[in-house]
Amino acid sequence: MRPGSLSRQTRSWGKSYLRISWTHRGKGGTGYVSNERHKDVKRRTENYRKFREFYIALVDLSVELAKLTDKETAS
């Protein structure tokens, strides 16, 4: 897994390259991705995206459960 998104960038003279941009622990970064590593990096970023969606859903359910079991009031 790795955070980030891949994009294809094009230089002014027409040559294109792959770039990954990410944010982790409040700090961002970018890097180049070789064509040979494109599929692997894409798979890792997709796995991270799926993990985050699952994590967010899990936390949402956990908060709802806490409200029900602790009889919290909505604020």
C-alpha positions as CSV (number, residue, x, y, z in Angstrom):
1,M,0.0,0.0,0.0
2,R,1.0,3.5,-0.5
3,P,-0.8,6.8,-0.5
4,G,-0.9,9.0,-3.6
5,S,-2.2,9.3,-7.1
6,L,-0.5,8.7,-10.4
7,S,-0.7,11.1,-13.3
8,R,0.9,11.3,-16.8
9,Q,2.7,14.6,-17.3
10,T,3.8,16.0,-20.6
11,R,6.9,18.2,-21.0
12,S,6.8,21.3,-23.2
13,W,8.7,19.4,-25.9
14,G,6.2,16.5,-25.9
15,K,7.9,13.8,-23.9
16,S,5.6,12.3,-21.2
17,Y,6.4,10.7,-17.9
18,L,4.5,9.3,-14.9
19,R,4.4,11.2,-11.6
20,I,3.1,10.2,-8.2
21,S,1.9,12.8,-5.7
22,W,1.1,12.0,-2.1
23,T,0.5,13.3,1.3
24,H,1.4,11.4,4.4
25,R,1.5,12.7,8.0
26,G,0.8,16.2,6.8
27,K,3.7,16.3,4.4
28,G,3.4,16.0,0.7
29,G,5.8,14.8,-2.0
30,T,6.1,13.9,-5.6
31,G,8.2,11.5,-7.5
32,Y,8.8,9.9,-10.9
33,V,7.6,6.4,-11.7
34,S,9.2,4.4,-14.4
35,N,7.1,2.7,-17.1
36,E,8.3,-0.6,-15.7
37,R,7.0,0.1,-12.2
38,H,3.7,1.7,-13.3
39,K,1.5,-1.3,-12.8
40,D,3.0,-2.1,-9.4
41,V,2.7,1.5,-8.1
42,K,-0.9,1.8,-9.5
43,R,-1.8,-1.4,-7.7
44,R,-0.4,-0.2,-4.4
45,T,-2.2,3.2,-4.6
46,E,-5.5,1.4,-5.4
47,N,-5.0,-0.9,-2.4
48,Y,-4.4,2.2,-0.2
49,R,-7.5,3.9,-1.5
50,K,-9.6,0.8,-0.8
51,F,-8.1,0.5,2.7
52,R,-9.0,4.1,3.4
53,E,-12.6,3.6,2.3
54,F,-12.9,0.6,4.5
55,Y,-11.3,2.4,7.4
56,I,-13.6,5.4,7.1
57,A,-16.7,3.1,7.0
58,L,-15.4,1.2,10.0
59,V,-14.9,4.4,12.1
60,D,-18.4,5.7,11.0
61,L,-20.0,2.4,12.3
62,S,-17.9,2.5,15.5
63,V,-19.1,6.1,16.2
64,E,-22.7,5.0,15.6
65,L,-22.3,2.0,17.9
66,A,-20.8,4.2,20.6
67,K,-23.8,6.6,20.3
68,L,-26.2,3.7,20.7
69,T,-24.5,1.9,23.5
70,D,-23.4,5.0,25.5
71,K,-26.7,6.8,24.9
72,E,-24.8,9.8,23.7
73,T,-26.8,12.8,22.3
74,A,-26.0,14.2,18.9
75,S,-24.3,17.6,19.0
